[in-house]
Amino acid sequence: LATISIIAAVGLVLTGIAVAAYDESQVARQRLDAASVEAGLLAESEAGPLAAGDAVAARQALAAVVTYPELEAAGVYRADGAPLAVWSRRGTRPPPAAVGRTGPPTGPYVLARAVGPAGRQLGWVYLRATREPALRRLTRYGGIGLLILMTALLVGALASVNAALVNAHRRLRRAMVDRSRAEAELRNVQRRQSEEEMQSMRKRGMAAFRRYAADMEFALAAGQLGGWSRDLRTNRFTASAVFRAHYGYEGGGRWLGTADFLARVHPEDRADHVRAVETAIATGGLLETEFRTLLPDGSVRWLMILGRAEHDDQGQPIRMAGVSMDISQRKRSEDRQRMLLDELNHRVKNTLASVQSIALQTGRTAETAEEFESAFLARINALARVHDLLTKVAWEGASLADIIAQTLAPYDGRALPAGRAGVSGPDVRLGPNAAVTLAMAFHELATNAAKYGALSNDSGRIEIGWRIERGAEGELLEINWSEAGGPPISPPKRRGFGTQFLQRALAREFDGRVNLRFTAPGLNCRMRLPLSAKLRLAA
Amino acid sequence: MIADPLSGLRLLVVEDEALVAMQLEDMLGELGCVVVDVAGTVSRGVALAADAEVRLDGAILDVNLGGEKVYPVAERLAERGVPFVFCTGYGLSGISGEFAHVPTLAKPYDAKELRDLLVSGLAAARGR
């Protein structure tokens, strides 16, 4: 743009110069036009003198011309070029000293004209007009120059303003471009940032979820829990490996649905199980069912299912999930617990019944309160001791030798002197009930011996021996209780508790026979008891 | 004088605890009953219950005989139409389904409880 303005300014200056030159030539022509009239007059007037070569006449003619103020020099020349008369104003250049064949030179402010009629050259007239005065020319050129200068300045100023505007515009556009670029960049950065943030959030979320899932898996595995979930809209069922194993579906294999698992629920428990699940879905409550599974190999397993249904905003059930647990072990121990409690209850009740029986029977035969008390307490004591013995072996059965030793050892509060009793026989283990009954029987025999028999003096002796006989009706346990060395005895006048217990109760309980004889050396009691499962635990 | 409904009843006792059997025998004697026999094992109980020669008006059965259940004896008696009652240390829940309706006496019991049970469980059956 500056270039254009410079070109414009230069153009203007050139135009100005052209205008000035034109103006200058116009001025010159006007002066020459004015001078040419004089020249014509001079030429006409010079024809004669020239033809005659009259220099005086020529000078006179020139003198007339010089009155014209526009001329500064004039000359008259002959046809051969020699001057006839010349004139010039003082201080100006004189006309040419001679002219050539073609006459004097011409130019602006200079006029040369041939003199003579046509076809006959008599000579030449030379006139030179005055130039315009310098001051006027200066004024004239100055005005134009000033105008041109002003115009050029204006153009320059406009151009400069325009250039400034253009520049400003360009800067503005650049700024706008820069700004839109910056904005785009900012948007890019923001987008990248938010994308990065989203990605990092996703990553964090995924990491947290994976940790949670791993924790869940560990917890389930540690608790031997199976995990399951069921989409209630599509009925799609998802089960963990442990859950599948609970239902006897080991390993991988095909996808399994609700029906596959339901098929393995024990037929007797199936309806209850289904009802529990439906109720939990309908009410949104906790599902807690215990049921048996019946596996293809015929084995039964107890499972517990815990779960809860999820509902949407409209209250429609959408999903149900939970855990499964193998509670077979718990059920077994519950059963065992119940059995043990039943057994304990049975034993306690039987023991109480025995105590009741002892009390009644003792009361029936005792003659005084003191006699009742000592006999009753001794019998309860015997009962308690054999219970102790059985408890030591966890009610698994006691050996016959132990029972006899226990009956005799703490007998009547006194230690039995060495050599007063001989005990011999093979190892026989008795069941708990048999142990109690035989312990009571030996207690009665020992009590009787202490009161009336071999242990009532200092010299008596008891031999207790047993053996196993193998007869036609199976094995038989024969126990012999023989007393000797005691005071003379006689059969009792009435059948006391001990006698009745030995002869009636003991014999009946074991389907055996008990012989009680009061012989001369002392009491002899022979028990022949079939070795049934009841009597013997293990031979 | 009103005739005692239990008087002269011929009863079988199946009880494995010697002491308890003795007491039961005495109680029944005092009630005027005749104890035909006391069986201490299931096999002996079954033999007695199945023996048509042995005339029985009723039976008192201990449920648990040294780990064995007395039900085989109960089945024989039921086949013969002989009424019976149970006595048990297990409590009433210990009786299996088939005999759940049978009158049952929980150990330990006294003479009055025994008498009431016999009147309702056995004597009534004889009256039919």
Interface residues (C-beta under 8 A of the other chain):
Chain A: D342 N345 H346 R347 V348 K349 N350 L352 A353 S354 V355 Q356 S357 I358 L360 Q361 R364 G431 N433 A434 T437 M440 Q500 F501 R504 A505 L506 R508 E509 F510 D511 S532 K534
Chain B: D16 E17 A18 L19 V20 A21 M22 Q23 E25 D26 V38 A39 G40 T41 R44 N64 L65 G66 G67 E68 T88 G89 Y90 G91 G94 A106 K107 P108 Y109 D110
